[in-house]
Amino acid sequence: MESTPPAFTEGMASIWTGALTFGLVNIPVSLASAVRAAEKTSFRQLHKDDLTPIKYERVCPTDGEVVPWNEIVKGYEYSKGRYVVVTPEELAKVKTPSSKAVEMMDFVKSDEIDPRYFDTPYYLVPQKGGEKPYALLREALENTDMVGIGKLTLRQKEHLVAVRPIGDALVLEIMRFEDELVAPENLHFPDAEQQKVRPQEVAMAEQLIGNLAEPFDPSKYHDEYEAKLKTLLRAKLEGKKLPDDVEVEKPEKTKVMDLVARLQESLASTAAKQRTSRKSVSAAKKRTTRARSARKRRAS
């Protein structure tokens, strides 16, 4: 499902300003958040007796006094209880080339990157004079199905980043370095051969997945817990009867002897859904093709 991000407006704060470079081409850009924190229900901690909000203060354990912000410094603990103090001026001197520019060091196929590497997305927004090279890089990446890999220093930390086209935008995704991933070898996962998984069982599972397959539509997924929590709070504020408890049953573990029977039941119940899904997939492909054609016409 292809989506086009909203246009960057004056009201959207720029997180970083610099250049996006590939080869000898420099594109002036700024960084804007591509996600927003949803307004979730939050709770304050209160004193039970008088419902006064609890207050947290910065207290020095040596003298028990509250420490004002202007008396707080940053220190690195190099051994137990021993610190070296680093000033803001000294931290400002720690600079790398990625502080002012995101240089595309490599270009790789988009499907070659393990999804575990990706973290937070941002929009790269072209600044004055950078519109044409920005559009040029975007079209080249889309036509070749490639992703640019580089580095960016943000908030006193250097990040590995990926740059990919999404709709009319170039999106920069903060990535994790290799040493930040947990190797699957550190955990135990079942071996299909040892578990005696039969080819016909795999075929049935694949058919079930096919029956349930459809284009990804994020609008159909909602935070049900948040909705029920708001219903609870609204009832308390209005003095109404609280919603009845709904017992949520823990799914039973499927026994090995029941596995084939469960698969057969699932296939039977999703047969009709498969026919509907095929129609949806066909319609989605047509919409994607029309969107790409329209974008190429605008670019030309």
N, C-alpha and C positions, 0 to 999 in steps of 0.2 A: 504494500500500500504506500504510494508516494505521497509525501506531504510537503507543502511549501511553508517555510517558517514566516512569521510575521515580519514586516519591515522594521528596521531599526529606527527608532524615533528619538527625539531629543530627551524624552523623559527616561530613557533607559541608560543607566549608568555604565560608563566605560571602566572596565576593570584593569586594563593594561593597554598601552599604546606603543607601537613599535613598527617593525617591518616583517613581512613574510617574504623570504627569499628562496628562489630556486635558480641555480646557475648564477648568472650575472643580473638577473631580474629582481628588483626590489619593489615590493608592493606595500605602501603605507596602510596599516590596518589598526583597528582597535579590537578589543576583546569584550564581548557582551555575553552575559549568562544565557544559556539555551534552556535552562530549567528554572522553575520557581518553587519555593517552598510552599506546599499546600497549607492552607489555614486549618491546622489541626487543633482539636480541643486540648487545652493544657490545664494543669492544676497547680495551685499554690500550696505550699506547706504552711499550715496554720497551727497556732497554739490551741490545743483542744479546749481549754477553759474559757478563753475570751475571743477565739477566732481571729487573733492578731497574726498577720503574716510574719513568718520567721525571717529574721535578718541574718545574713552572713557577712562577716567582716574579716579583713586581713589582720590576723593577730600574730605578733612575734612570740613564739613559745618561750623565749629566754626571759623577757620582762613582762609578758602578758599584755603589752600595750598594742592598741590598734595602729597599724602602719599606713600612713598616707601614700598615695600613688607616687608622689615626687621623691619618696625615700626607698622606692623599690627598684632594684637593678636586676639584670639577667646574669646568671652564673651557670657555668658548666661543672658538674660534679665529676672530677677526674679520679677521685678515690673517696672512700666513705667519709663524709663530713668535711671534705676539702674541695674548694671551688676556685675557679678562675673566672673573674668578672669580665664581661665583654660589653662595651658601650655601644649605643646606636651608631655613633660615628664610625666605630671600627667595623661594625656589621655592614655599613653602607659601602665600605671599601672592598668587600668581598663581591666581586663582579665576574661574570662569565660572558662570553659572546651571546648566550641565550637571554641575557638580561634585556637587551634592546631589540633582538631580532629572533625570529623563528626560522632557522635555516633548514630547508629540506635536504637532509643528508642522504636519504635513500627513498626509492619508490618501490612499493611492493604490491602484489595482487591483494585485493581486499579480503579474499577468502583464506589468505595464508596466515592471518593474525588470529591467535587464540582469543576468544571473547573475554577470558579472564583478565587480559591485560587492560581492558578499557575501564575507565572510571567516570569522569565528569565531562560533559560536552559544553562547548562554548561556541558562539557565533563569531567568526572573523568578519569584521565589517570594514569594507574599503573606505579609505579616507580620500580627500580631494586629490585628484590626479592618479589615483590607483584603480579606477573603475575598469579600464580596458585590460590591463594585465591580470586583474582579479578574475574577470570574465574569461580571459584566455586560459588561465590555469584551471578554472572550474570545468570548462568544456573539455580540456585535454584529459583531466582526471576521469571525468565521466565516460568519455569515449574509449579510454584504455582500461577502465575498471581498476584503476590504481589508487593507492593511498600514499600520501607523502609522510615520511617519518622524520621527526626533528626533535629539538629540545627547547624548552622554555623555562626561564626562571621567573617564578611567581611567588610572592609572599615569602621571600628568603628561602626558597627551595627550588631546586632544578627538577623539572619533570620531563619525562619522555612523552612526546605527543604524536598524534596522528591527525592528518588533515585530509578530509574527504568531502565530496560534494553531496549536498542533500537539497533537492529542489534548486532554487536559485542561489543558495548560500554555500559558502565553504564553512564547514564545521570542524573546529579543533577539539579533539578529545584528549583529555589528560589520560596518560597511560601509566601502568605500573612497570617498574624495572623487573628484570627476570628474577632477581633475588628476593622480590616481594611475594612471589607466588609460592604456594605450598605444593610440593610435588605429590602427585597421586600415589606414588609408591609408599608414602608415609601412612597410608590408610589401606584398609582391606576391602577389596571389591570382588564380587563373585565371578568365577570363571564359567563361561557358558558351557564348556565341555565338561567340567567337573560337575556342574548342576544338571547335566544331561538334558539340555534344552534341545528339543527335537525340531527339525526343519519345518514340519507342519505347524508346530506351535508358533514359530517365528513368522511363518506365512500368515497365520490367523491374526497375530498381533499387528503385522504390517497392514493387513486389510482393515482392521479396526481403526488404526491411525488414519488410513486413507478415508474411511467413512467420516471421521471427525474433522478432517482437514478443511480449512477455509481461510480466506485472506485475513490477515491480522487487522482487527478493528479495535483500537484502544478505547473507543468511546463506550464499549459494552462492559468494561470492567470498572468496578467502583469499590470504594473502601466501605464495606458493609459495617465493620466495627465502628467506624467514625459516625456513620448514620445512626446506628442504634444508641451510641453514647449520647448524641445530641437529643435523641428522643427521650432518653432517661433524664437528662438535665432539664429539658423543657417541661416534662411532667412535674419535676420537683419544684421548679420556679412557679408553675401555675397551680400548685397544690393538688394536682390530679393523682389518681391511682397510678402507681408505678407499673410499667409493663410486666406481664407475667414472665417468669423465667422459662426459657426454652432450652430444654436439655439437648445439648449437642453430643450426639453419639460418636464415639471414637470408631473409625472404620475398622472392621474386622480384618485380620490378616487372612489373605486367600491361601487356603491349604493347597499343597502341591497336587493332591488328587482331584481338587475342584477346578484347577486352572483351566483346563480345556473347556469344561462346561461353562465356566464364567466367560471365557472368550466367545464361545458360541452364542450365549445369551446377549452379550454386548453387541456382537455383529448383527444379530437379528433386530435389536432395538435401534440400531443406527443405520439400517439399510435405506430408509426413507431420507435421512439426513444427507447421505452421500449424494443422492440425485440433486438435492437443493444446493449442496456445496459446489458441485460442478458448474452449475449456472452462475453462482457467485464468483467463482474463480475466473470464468470467462469474461464476466462483466468487469471485474477488477483489472484484468489484463488490457481490456479495451480502454479503460480510463487512464491507465498508466501510459499507454502508447499515445493517446491524444495529448496528455500533459507534456510528454517529451517533445512531441512534434510542435506544440505551441511554443515551448521554450526555445527551440531551435529557430523557429520563425522570428521570434523577438530578437534573438541574438544576431540574426542575419539582417 
